[in-house]
Each structure stands twice: as C-alpha cells, then as structure tokens.
C-alpha cells in the first residue's frame, strides 16, 4: 500500500458540539478539552514530516491547525475555503430537538433526517464538488512534501466517499471521525488507512 502523504485531521472539541448544536459553517471556539486534544495530537504526529499545514477557514479548524503547526514546528497554516464544512442553513446553532420541532418537514416518521430538505443548506452536489476540488488542491501541494489538512468530519467523509466511489450519505451512516481523528490518504487521494 502506498504511504500516506495527506493526513487529514478533524478539529478539536467545540463548545457548540458539547451543547449538541449543529455547526455547519457557523462557528464556536474550541473547548479547553479541544485545545488539549490538538496538543496531544501534535505529540502523536511529532515523528512524521510535513511540508505544510492547510486548514478550513472556520475558526475551530484554524485554532486546531495553529496548535498543530506550533507543536510540529511548521509555518502558520494556509487556509483553503474548499476544506470548510458543509453549510447547514437553518439548522446551524440549533440542537436536534429544536430542529425537529421547528422543521418537522425535514424528518421522516422514524426521525431520520433528509438533509436535502434543510432550508438554506448547501446542496450536497455543491458540497461534494467543493470537497473534490479541495482534494485536488491538497494533491497539487504534494510537490513540496507530505501535507497536514485540518478540516471537518463532513469533508473527511466526502473524501472517503470520493475515494471509494460510494454514496456520501451511506458513508456517513457507516463511518465516524472523532475530534482530532485522522484520515490518511495516498498521493492519488485513495484512503491509506
């Protein structure tokens, strides 16, 4: 198997996630535990070599990327808009019970969410196209050496779906990335772990 040259990292724990709130492209800062997760991950990655750190422009990823860059002795992170989380429209800032109460039309009788019905959400096709462009940019950056990309669970799940030629929503049902969880990709963008 080819070596991993793109290491994707989900941001650390945030205040809104602790409250069960949907973030999407809205933001809330890392908790103290989230900052500690990033510091711990920097220690775990200390034996690996990276040429650059890239990050989503959202605050929670910038905070995480800045901690990682400092801990690894790397330059300040470079922001890539393509690595931002999917916009969740009217759901952002709300808990699931609040969403179910205010937007009953978005949920099936069994309580399952139909993300295509969320008012103002970024269309899935647009999000996946943006994720694909983000992956292209990361692959293009490999001329300088291995890269670290700090992003969001949704983008990492999209990378898996794109690499495996699978439906994104199916991948979301089957795979989970914890805070500061990793996804390793080889130079062709294939999952290496």
Secondary structure by P-SEA (a helix, b strand, c coil): cccccbbbbccccccccccccccccccccccaaaaaaaaaaaaaaccccccbbbbcccaaaaaaaaaaaaaaccccbbbbcccccccccccccccaaaaaaacccccccccccccccccccccaaaaaaaaaaaaaaaaaaccccbbbbbbcaaaaaaaaaaaacccaaaaaacccccccbbbbbcccccccc
